[in-house]
Amino acid sequence: MLLFNTGVNIHITNNFNDYIPKSIINVSFKGFKINTGGGPVFIIYIGIIVWEVVGPGKGMLLIKVTYSLYIVNFLFKILSGERWYRNGGYLMDRSLIGKDSKYVTLVDVNKRGFFFW
């Protein structure tokens, strides 16, 4: 599951296959960690990832995000709201809009909270 979270400033994936292969940088030997509510977790890779979300008309749309962290066994994939906004994206009503002003997906809090699919 992909969580849109305005309280974090990093994108996180728990699936190595989300990465664009030639974008991956192994940082496991550097011991980078982030602190979470469940304690510290260690970053294995950084790179560009692509996620599929339900777009307009129920078709699938791709979201590509850079400097994304790979953390083994992390519970969710996280799309940083802060980074989304800083890169020119925004929320309009309940719609997530990309920096190109195109509709990306719906934030449907009543059905699924801030999770996308």
N, C-alpha and C positions, 0 to 999 in steps of 0.2 A: 504494500500500500504506500501511496505517496501522500505525505502530509504537507500542506501549505502552512508555514509557521512564520509569523512576523516577529517572533521573539528570538530568532537566531540569525546569525550573519554568515552562515556557511551552508552549502548544499551537501547532503550526505546520501550515499547509496550503500546498500547492503548486498548488492548484486554486481559482481565483477563484470558480467556480460552487458551492463548498461554503458560501459566505456566505449568510446571510439578507439580502436586498437592503437593507433600511432600517437595518441595523446597521453598515454599513461606514463606517469613518473613514479617509480618505486621510492617511497620515503620511509619504509619500515625500519631501516637501519639507523635513522636519525632519532627515533624514539619520540616523535611528535605525539602529543596527546591533547585531548580536550576534556573538560570536566562536564559531566552531565548530571542530571538528578539521580542517576543510578551509579554515579562514581566515574572515575576517569576511564576513557577508552582511547585506544591507540590507532593512529591513522596508518594505513598500509600503502595506499596509492592516492595520487591526486591526478586529475585529468578532466577531459571533457566527456560528459555523459549525455545520453539521449533517452528521454522518457516518453512513453505513449500515454495520452490522456484522451478522454472522450471530448471531441470538438463539436462544432456546429452540426446539427442534424444527426447526431449520434455517430458520426464518422470519427475515425481516430486521427489525432493530430500529434505531431512530435514537438517536444520541448527540448532544446539543446542548451545546456548550462556548462559554464567553464569553472575551473578551479574547484571541482567537486571531490569530496573526500570519500574514500572507501573504508568502511569500518565493518569488520567481520562481526556477524551476529547482532548488528544493530537492529532494533525492533522495526523501524520504519525507514523509508526513504524520505528525505526532507528537502523540500524546495523552500529556500530562504525568502521570505517576504521582503526583508530588508534589501537583499541583493537584487531581487526582482525589481523593486522600486528604484534603486540606485542605477539600474541599467535601463531605465526608461519605461518599464512596465507599470501597470497600476490595476487597481480594482475599480470597476464602475458598477455600482449597485452590487450585484452578486457575481458579476462576470470578471474573470481574470483576463486582462488585456495585455498583449505583448507590446514591445517598444515600437513596433510598426503600426500600432493602433488597431491590430486585428484581434478579434475574439479568439481566446485560447480554450477556455473551459469555464464551467459554472461552479461556483462555490455554493454548494447546497447544504447549508448547516442543518436544516431540519432532517434531511435524509441521511447524511453521512459526516456531519461535522465539517472539519476542514480537510478531509481526505478527498483525493481525486482518484479516479480510475479510468 
